[in-house]
């Protein structure tokens, strides 16, 4: 387990485990139903994501933010390679903190944690423009806006 820098011993970032499934599923349902996310997802997709995080997938890592025995939030990181920048790329796919713990620095601490864990990697994420609080956190952590139009099929 890894202590969140600057916090007391009971604030932890740890790998997601199978025992976290129900709690993470509930948080994903709240997160994906919010204006912070463009798509709604489904329980089947969420459970597949969680299974990849707690299984042996080389592409997805899951993290839990914890204080004592209470789960404060979760995050998921997808691994890829950026040919544009010539280095590994860590996509911060989900970063969710329960309402009561927002503004406490947990998001920034997680971004610092991932940057320290993958110092040679490019960190990327998507954020809804209207999610001003998150945009401020990301900009404060050194993220800049890229002028891309994203497409999918």
Secondary structure as the mmCIF struct_conf table of DSSP 4:
data_model
#
loop_
_struct_conf.conf_type_id
_struct_conf.id
_struct_conf.beg_label_comp_id
_struct_conf.beg_label_asym_id
_struct_conf.beg_label_seq_id
_struct_conf.end_label_comp_id
_struct_conf.end_label_asym_id
_struct_conf.end_label_seq_id
STRN STRN1 UNK A 2 UNK A 3
HELX_LH_PP_P HELX_LH_PP_P1 UNK A 4 UNK A 4
TURN_TY1_P TURN_TY1_P1 UNK A 5 UNK A 6
BEND BEND1 UNK A 7 UNK A 7
TURN_TY1_P TURN_TY1_P2 UNK A 9 UNK A 10
STRN STRN2 UNK A 11 UNK A 15
HELX_RH_3T_P HELX_RH_3T_P1 UNK A 18 UNK A 20
HELX_RH_AL_P HELX_RH_AL_P1 UNK A 21 UNK A 32
TURN_TY1_P TURN_TY1_P3 UNK A 33 UNK A 33
BEND BEND2 UNK A 34 UNK A 34
TURN_TY1_P TURN_TY1_P4 UNK A 35 UNK A 36
BEND BEND3 UNK A 38 UNK A 39
HELX_RH_AL_P HELX_RH_AL_P2 UNK A 43 UNK A 54
TURN_TY1_P TURN_TY1_P5 UNK A 55 UNK A 56
BEND BEND4 UNK A 58 UNK A 59
STRN STRN3 UNK A 60 UNK A 67
TURN_TY1_P TURN_TY1_P6 UNK A 68 UNK A 69
STRN STRN4 UNK A 70 UNK A 82
TURN_TY1_P TURN_TY1_P7 UNK A 83 UNK A 86
STRN STRN5 UNK A 87 UNK A 97
HELX_RH_3T_P HELX_RH_3T_P2 UNK A 99 UNK A 101
TURN_TY1_P TURN_TY1_P8 UNK A 102 UNK A 103
BEND BEND5 UNK A 104 UNK A 105
HELX_RH_AL_P HELX_RH_AL_P3 UNK A 106 UNK A 117
TURN_TY1_P TURN_TY1_P9 UNK A 118 UNK A 120
BEND BEND6 UNK A 121 UNK A 121
STRN STRN6 UNK A 122 UNK A 125
TURN_TY1_P TURN_TY1_P10 UNK A 129 UNK A 130
HELX_RH_AL_P HELX_RH_AL_P4 UNK A 132 UNK A 140
TURN_TY1_P TURN_TY1_P11 UNK A 141 UNK A 142
#
